Amino acid sequence: MDRRTFLKTIATGSAGAALGVARPWPILAEQEYTRLTILHTNDTHARIDPFPEYSTENAGKGGVLRRATLINQLRAENPNTLLLDAGDVFHGTPYFDEFGGALDFEIMTEMNYDAANIGEHEFFNGVRGFVNVAGNAGFPFVSANYDFGSTPMSYWVRDFITRNVGGIRCGIFGLGVDFNDLIAPELHRGVTYKDPVEVARDTVDRLKNYFRCDFVICLSHLGYKYEDSQVSDRIIARETPGLDLIIGGHTHTFMDEPEEVVHDDGTKTLINQAGHSGLVLGQLDFFFNHKKQVVAAESDNISVG
């Protein structure tokens, strides 16, 4: 099909038969609650089509049409839904070679993504390469620990955003990995890396205490965990009380369920990641009481295809 028809198909989610997702929701006896659904992806790497049938791994799996169908089904089930991406949309298939990320951003716009983080592969064509296609995205980009200085990326990327979803005020910010040994200096010229732990603490404090957010989400492209001292999602979770959820990327980790980090004050930070290439759609459901406190949660990382 041509590009316009393809994008229209994405918008309607008409990828074929319904995917039939159904889960038992926790019953909160004699208590009214608001259910907030978080759907998320990471490291999609220009994987528009499903993996070819001849692939040695993931044959026939994935594909944006199936993802769009699934997203539309889940949104119909709960309109109080956020759709988020943790970075590395760029680079990985001939679609990126041909369109430089523009097609990916158009497809994500048709799917109604609410925000996306900046991964190191977003610099694959340099700062100018990102800027050239950023206008194709009908959603905001967030990254709090990359200082974009006077580069044109500063126009397109915010430290954080806030969204009111079903009466729950959500703060969403991004964290990116250190450029060292990943991206050549000329590709990110003018953009500098800041300590993500310090930035996370400061941003969570601002979102909770100044912007009065009920729920704070970090879109992280730091990686889930490492054997050495490199900053990871686990470290951010441990060092940042008040942070409710980390949606991770970079390490292409398929998590069967979120990891829970409990702080000294009894509050919790959840970490989740959805593999790579759009093979999984992450889903987390949080149930809030009338005081806008989380009283229950469910998770389900859903295979696509």
N, C-alpha and C positions, 0 to 999 in steps of 0.2 A: 504494500500500500504506500501511497505517497506520504510525505512528511506531514502535511496538514491533516489528512485523514487519520494518520497514526496518532497525532496529538489529540484529536477529537475522541478517538477510541480510548486513550488514556483517561480523558476527563470523565467519560461515562463509565469507565471500568468494565467495558464489555469484552472481556478476554475469553469468554466461553462460559462454561458451567460455573455456578457458584462454588466456592471453595469449602463451604460448610463448616465454619468455625463455631463451636459452641462450648461453653464452659459453665460449670456451676458457680454462681456468685455467692459469696458469704452472706448469710442472713443475719442482719444486725437487729436483734429482737427489739421491738417497741422503740425504735430509734430512727428518726429520719436522717438520711445521709445524702451527700453529693458524691457521685462517682466521677473521678477524673481519670481519663484514659490517656496514657502516653504511648504513642507508637513511634518507633525509631529505627533508623538504619545507620550504617557507617561503612566506610571503605567500599563504596559501590563501584568505583573505578571504571566508569563508562560502560558498565555491563548492561546494555540496553536489552539485548536478546537473551533468551535462555542459553545456557551452555550447550554447545553442539552435541548431538547424539553420539558422536564418535569420541567425545572427551573421555579421557581415562578416569577423571573424577568429575562428579556433579553433572553427568550427562543428562541433558534435557531439563535441568533444574533452573530456577530463577526466572528472570525476565520481568520487565517493568509492567507489561500488561497484566500479568497475574498479580503483581504487587498492588497495582491500582484497584483491581477487583476486590482484593482482600481489604484494602484500606477503606474503600467505599462501603463494604459490608459492615466493618467495625464502626465506622462513623454513623451509619444508620442505626446501629445498636445503641450507641451512646454519642449524642452530639457534643458532649463535653470532652472533646478529644484534641490533643496536640500531636502534630506530626513533626518530628525533629530528625536532623542528621548531624552526626558527629565528625564529619570531614572526610577528605579524600574522595570527592566526587570525580576528580579529574584522573585521566591517564590509565590506560589498561587495554583498550580495544581500538580498532580502526575508527570507531565513531569519534573518539577524542582526536585522533589524527586529522579527521576530516572537518570537524566542527569546533574543536578547541574548547569543548565544555558547554557551548551554547545550547546544543540539543539536550544535554543532561539538565540544564537549568530550566529549559522550557518544559520538559517532562515533569520535573519536580514542581513547577508552578501549576501545571494542570492537576497534579495530585494534591495541591494546596498544602505544601509544606509550610510550617509556621516559622521555622528558623533553621539555619545551617551553620556549623562551625567551619573554621578554616584549617584544613590539614596541610601538611607540607607539600603534597602533590598539587595543591591549588597554585603553587609557584612554579609548576613544571614548565610553563611557557613564560616565566618571568612575571613581574608585577604588571607590566603592560598587557600580557596575555590574559591575565585574570580580568583586568579592567575592561578589555575589549568585549568580553562576553557577560560581564556582571549585569548589564542592563536587561538580559534575557531572564533574569531571576525576579519573580514577583513575590519574593520573600526576603527577609533581612538576613544578613550575615553577622555573626557575633564572634568576637575574639578579644579577650581582655588582657592577655599577657603578650600579645604582639603589638609593639608600638609602631604604627604606620607612619609616624612623623608627617612629613610634607608630601609623601607619595600619594598618587591618585587613589590608592586603595583606601585611604582614610575616609574618602567620601562614601564608600560602600559598606564599610565594616564598623559595627558598633561594639562597645564593651559588653553591653547587655541590653535586653529588652524586657518589658513587662507585658503580661497578657492577663486579662480577666476571663476566666473560663468557668462558667456555671457559678459565678460568685466567688470563686477561688482566685486570689491574685497570685500569679506565678511570675517569678523572676527567672530569666534564662540568660546564662553567660557562657562564653567559650574559653577554653584553654588549649594552647598548641604546644607541640613538641619542640625541643631545641633543634635549631637548624644544623648544628655541627654534624658533619659526616653524612648528612641526608640531602641537603640542597646546596648547590654551588653558590657562593656569596653573590655573584652577579645576578642570580635569579631573584634574590630577595633584597637587592640593594635598597637601602633606605628604611628597611623594616628590621626592627631589633626585637630580640627575645628578652622577656622579663621573668623573674622567678615566679613560677606558677603557684607555689605555696603561699607566698606573701600576697600575690594578687587575688587568689581565691579567698583568703581570709578577709581582705579588705572589701572585696565585691560582695561577699555574703553579708557582711556587716551592713553595708550600704543598702542592699536589697531588703534585708529584714527590718532594719531600724529606721531608715530614712524613707524608703519606698513602701514600707509596710507590707511586704510580700508574705503570704501565708505559706508558700511552698517555693523552694529555690532549686533550680536544676542547673547542673553544669554539663555542657557538651564538651567532652574532653577528647583531645587527640594526643594524649600523653602515652597511652598504653596501659593495659590492665595491671601487669606486675613484671618485675625484673629480678634477676638473681643478685644484681649489684645495687648501688645506691641511686640509680637513675630515678627521677621523680615519676611516679606512676599514679594511677587512679587510687590504688590502695593507700598510698602516702597522702594524697590530697584528702581522701575520706577521713583518715586518722587524724590529720592535722587541722581539720576545718569543721568544728562543731557548728551546727546551724544549717549546714548544707544537707538537703534532703535526698537528692538523687544525683548520681553521676551516670550519664549516658556516655559510654566509652567508645574508643576507636583506636586505630593505628596498629595494634598487635593482632588484629584479625581473629580475636578470641570468640569461639562459640561457647556461650555460657548456658548451661542447662537451667540455671536459676540465678537470680541476683545474689550477690554477696552482701551481707549485712555487717556494718561496722557500728558498734555501740560505743557511745562516748561516756565520759565519767558522769555527765549530768543526766544520763538515761536516754538522751536523744539518739537517733539512728540516721546513718547515711547508707543508702543502697547503691550498689554498683551493678550495672548491667552492660553487656555488649552483644552485638548481633552479628558476629563473624565477619563476612566480607561478601562483596559481589552481589548483594541483594538476594542471597540464598535464604536469608532469615529476616522476618519482620519482628522486631522486638515489641512486646506489649507488656505494660505494667498498668494496673488499675489500683488507684488509691481512693479510699472511702473516707470522707470527711464528715464529722458531726457538725452540729449547729454552731459550735465554737471555732469551726474551721481547723480542727485538729484531726490528724490521720488516726483512724481507729482500726483500720484493716487494710490489707493490700493483697493483691493477686498478681501473678506473673505468668507469662506464656510466650516464649520465643518460638514463633510459628514458621515452619518450613514453607518456602514459596516454591511450588511446583513439585 
